[in-house]
Amino acid sequence: MSELKKKINYTVVCVNEFANKFNIDEKEAFFYLYDYKGIEFIKENYDIEHTLSLDDAVEDLTIVCRNNGGCY
């Protein structure tokens, strides 16, 4: 599998896990993460983030988004 495909798959999993944690649908989760720099964070930090548990990754996304004005 190509590196790009791995990153895309990981991003999708993170969005789904984020949606599950906050009981929102995946589309809302994606737009929230996009608006509050979570998607950018995943792209920039994939090499480290994908080695962590999904719970840790979702926690990191939560912190990043709150630091950028998010409410979840």
C-alpha positions in Angstrom: 0.0 0.0 0.0 1.3 3.4 -0.9 2.3 5.9 1.8 -0.5 8.3 0.7 -3.1 5.6 0.9 -1.9 4.7 4.5 -2.2 8.4 5.5 -5.7 8.6 4.0 -6.9 5.4 5.7 -5.4 6.6 9.0 -7.2 10.0 8.7 -10.5 8.3 8.0 -10.1 6.0 11.1 -9.2 9.1 13.2 -12.3 11.0 12.0 -14.5 8.0 12.7 -13.1 7.5 16.2 -13.5 11.2 16.9 -17.1 11.1 15.7 -17.7 8.1 18.0 -16.2 9.7 21.0 -18.3 12.8 20.7 -21.4 11.1 19.4 -21.5 13.1 16.1 -21.7 11.9 12.6 -18.6 11.4 10.5 -19.3 14.3 8.2 -19.7 16.7 11.1 -16.5 15.3 12.6 -14.6 15.8 9.4 -15.7 19.4 8.9 -15.0 20.1 12.6 -11.5 18.6 12.4 -10.9 20.5 9.2 -12.1 23.8 10.5 -10.1 23.6 13.7 -6.9 22.3 12.2 -7.2 18.6 13.3 -6.9 17.3 9.7 -3.8 19.5 9.2 -2.4 18.1 12.5 -2.8 14.5 11.3 -1.2 15.3 8.0 1.8 17.0 9.6 2.3 14.5 12.4 1.3 11.2 10.8 4.7 9.6 11.4 4.3 9.9 15.1 0.5 9.8 15.5 0.0 6.5 13.7 2.3 4.8 16.2 0.0 5.8 19.1 -3.2 4.3 20.2 -6.4 5.6 18.6 -7.5 6.9 22.0 -4.3 8.9 22.3 -4.7 10.2 18.7 -8.3 11.3 19.4 -7.1 13.0 22.6 -4.4 14.9 20.6 -7.0 15.9 18.0 -9.2 17.2 20.8 -6.4 19.3 22.3 -5.4 20.7 18.9 -9.0 21.7 18.0 -9.6 23.3 21.4 -6.4 25.3 21.0 -7.8 26.5 17.7 -11.2 27.5 19.0 -13.1 24.2 18.9 -15.6 23.3 21.6 -15.3 19.4 21.7 
